C-alpha cells in the first residue's frame, strides 16, 4: 500500500482568481499517487462542468508532503 501524499496539481487554465472566487487551476490534493491526484481534480471539474476541456488539462504535479516518516520532500503529512 502506498503512503498518502499532498500534491499540488496545476492545470493549463483556470489559474486566475476573479473577485474572490476560488482558483480552479491550482489545487491541493491528498492522494496515493499522481494519477489519483489528477483524477480527483478532473472528476470534480467534469462533474461541475467548470472551464473548457483544454483548461482542465494537466500542466504539472508536485509532491508537497507525504505520510512517510523518511520523506524526501522535507515535510511530513498528517492525515
N, C-alpha and C positions, 0 to 999 in steps of 0.2 A: 504494500500500500504506500502510495506516495504521500509526502507531507504537504500540508496546505501552504500556499504562498500568497502574498499580497502582490498583485500585478498592477502596473499602470498600463492601461490599454488605450492607445491613441489611434483614432480613426482619421481617414483622409479629410473629412469635412466636419462640420458642426462644432468647431472649436471655439466659436465666439459666444460670448455671454451677453445677450441683449436685455437691457433694462431689468436686471435682477433675475432673469431666468437661469436655469441650470444648463451648463455646457454639456451637450451630449457626446461631444467628440473626444473628451478626455475623461476616463473612468478608472476608478479603483475597484478591483475585483479580487475576491478571495476564491481561489480555485486550486486544484491539484496540479494542473499543467497549463501551458499556454493555449492549447486548443480549447480546453474547457472555459478558460477565461474569455476568449473571444466569442465563443458560442453563447455565453451568458449575456454579453453585451448585445450581440447581433439578434438574439431571440427577443430581447426586450424591445429593441428598436423596431424590429419587424412586426411584432405584435401591436405596438402602439402606432405603427406606420409613421415614424418620425424620420425626417430627412429624405433625401433622394438615395437611391441604391448606391451610387458612386460615393456618397458621403459616408455610408456605412462600411466601406471597405477598410480593411486593416492597414494602418500606417506602420505602427511598431508596438511591441510589448516589452516592458521592462519588469524585472523582478525587484521589488522594493524591500520585502522582508519575507522570512519563512519560519515555520514552526520548528524546524530542525535546530537543535542546540548548537551545532558547529557550522552555522551558515556562513557562506562566503559573502553574503550581502552586507554583513556588519550589523544587521537589525533583526531582532527576534520578534516573531508574530505570535500573539496570544489570541486564541480563538475560543 
